[in-house]
Protein backbone atom coordinates (compact mmCIF):
# COMPACT_ATOMS: atom_id res chain seq x y z
CA UNK A 1 0.00 0.00 0.00
CA UNK A 2 2.89 2.34 0.71
CA UNK A 3 4.15 1.87 -2.85
CA UNK A 4 0.73 2.72 -4.28
CA UNK A 5 0.54 5.89 -2.20
CA UNK A 6 4.07 6.90 -3.19
CA UNK A 7 3.27 6.29 -6.84
CA UNK A 8 0.12 8.39 -6.65
CA UNK A 9 2.06 11.18 -4.97
CA UNK A 10 4.59 11.13 -7.82
CA UNK A 11 1.82 11.25 -10.43
CA UNK A 12 -0.32 13.91 -8.75
CA UNK A 13 2.35 16.22 -7.32
CA UNK A 14 5.51 15.80 -9.42
CA UNK A 15 6.65 19.40 -8.94
CA UNK A 16 6.49 19.17 -5.16
CA UNK A 17 8.32 15.84 -5.08
CA UNK A 18 11.02 17.03 -7.47
CA UNK A 19 11.50 20.28 -5.54
CA UNK A 20 11.93 18.26 -2.37
CA UNK A 21 14.39 15.84 -4.00
CA UNK A 22 16.33 18.44 -6.01
CA UNK A 23 16.11 21.32 -3.56
CA UNK A 24 15.17 23.44 -6.57
CA UNK A 25 12.51 23.95 -9.21
CA UNK A 26 11.37 21.26 -11.60
CA UNK A 27 11.21 21.51 -15.36
CA UNK A 28 9.02 19.76 -17.96
CA UNK A 29 11.47 16.85 -18.37
CA UNK A 30 11.74 16.28 -14.62
CA UNK A 31 7.95 16.51 -14.22
CA UNK A 32 7.43 13.89 -16.94
CA UNK A 33 10.05 11.53 -15.55
CA UNK A 34 8.59 11.78 -12.04
CA UNK A 35 5.12 10.95 -13.38
CA UNK A 36 6.41 7.95 -15.37
CA UNK A 37 8.19 6.66 -12.27
CA UNK A 38 4.97 7.17 -10.31
CA UNK A 39 3.05 5.12 -12.84
CA UNK A 40 5.59 2.31 -12.50
CA UNK A 41 5.17 2.38 -8.72
CA UNK A 42 1.37 2.18 -9.04
CA UNK A 43 1.50 -0.71 -11.51
CA UNK A 44 4.10 -2.60 -9.46
CA UNK A 45 2.18 -2.02 -6.23
CA UNK A 46 -1.14 -3.13 -7.68
CA UNK A 47 0.44 -6.21 -9.27
CA UNK A 48 2.17 -7.17 -6.03
CA UNK A 49 -0.99 -6.75 -3.97
CA UNK A 50 -3.08 -8.73 -6.48
CA UNK A 51 -0.53 -11.55 -6.61
CA UNK A 52 0.13 -11.77 -2.88
CA UNK A 53 3.02 -14.14 -3.57
CA UNK A 54 6.54 -13.97 -2.21
CA UNK A 55 7.89 -14.49 -5.73
CA UNK A 56 6.14 -11.31 -6.89
CA UNK A 57 7.74 -9.37 -4.07
CA UNK A 58 11.18 -10.74 -4.90
CA UNK A 59 10.72 -9.90 -8.58
CA UNK A 60 9.58 -6.40 -7.61
CA UNK A 61 12.66 -6.00 -5.43
CA UNK A 62 14.76 -6.89 -8.46
CA UNK A 63 12.98 -4.26 -10.52
CA UNK A 64 13.67 -1.74 -7.77
CA UNK A 65 17.37 -2.60 -7.79
CA UNK A 66 17.47 -2.14 -11.57
CA UNK A 67 15.96 1.27 -10.92
CA UNK A 68 18.73 2.00 -8.41
CA UNK A 69 21.31 1.13 -11.07
CA UNK A 70 19.62 3.33 -13.66
CA UNK A 71 19.53 6.28 -11.26
CA UNK A 72 23.24 5.79 -10.55
CA UNK A 73 23.84 5.97 -14.31
CA UNK A 74 21.80 9.16 -14.66
CA UNK A 75 23.64 10.72 -11.72
CA UNK A 76 26.97 9.87 -13.32
CA UNK A 77 25.98 11.21 -16.74
CA UNK A 78 24.14 14.30 -15.53
CA UNK A 79 25.71 15.97 -12.48
CA UNK A 80 22.93 18.61 -12.32
CA UNK A 81 20.48 15.82 -11.52
CA UNK A 82 22.76 14.04 -9.06
CA UNK A 83 20.85 15.01 -5.91
CA UNK A 84 17.34 14.01 -7.09
CA UNK A 85 18.55 10.82 -8.76
CA UNK A 86 20.55 9.89 -5.67
CA UNK A 87 17.59 10.40 -3.37
CA UNK A 88 15.35 8.47 -5.75
CA UNK A 89 17.90 5.63 -5.77
CA UNK A 90 17.81 5.58 -1.97
CA UNK A 91 13.98 5.42 -2.06
CA UNK A 92 14.10 2.55 -4.55
CA UNK A 93 16.67 0.68 -2.47
CA UNK A 94 14.50 1.09 0.63
CA UNK A 95 11.44 -0.21 -1.25
CA UNK A 96 13.51 -3.15 -2.50
CA UNK A 97 14.65 -4.07 1.00
CA UNK A 98 11.11 -3.70 2.32
CA UNK A 99 9.84 -5.96 -0.46
CA UNK A 100 12.40 -8.62 0.39
CA UNK A 101 11.51 -8.40 4.09
CA UNK A 102 7.80 -8.83 3.33
CA UNK A 103 8.59 -11.67 0.89
CA UNK A 104 10.40 -13.50 3.68
CA UNK A 105 7.36 -13.16 5.93
CA UNK A 106 4.95 -14.23 3.16
CA UNK A 107 7.08 -17.26 2.30
CA UNK A 108 7.23 -18.28 5.96
CA UNK A 109 3.50 -17.96 6.57
CA UNK A 110 1.14 -20.90 6.08
CA UNK A 111 -0.58 -21.14 2.71
CA UNK A 112 -3.75 -19.15 2.33
Secondary structure, 3 states (H helix, E strand, C coil): CHHHHHHHHHHHCHHHHHHHHHCCCCCHHHHHHHHHHHHHHHHHHHHHHHHCCHHHHHHHHHHHHHHHHHHHHHHHHCHHHHHHHHHHHHHHHHHHHHHHHHHHHHHHCCCC
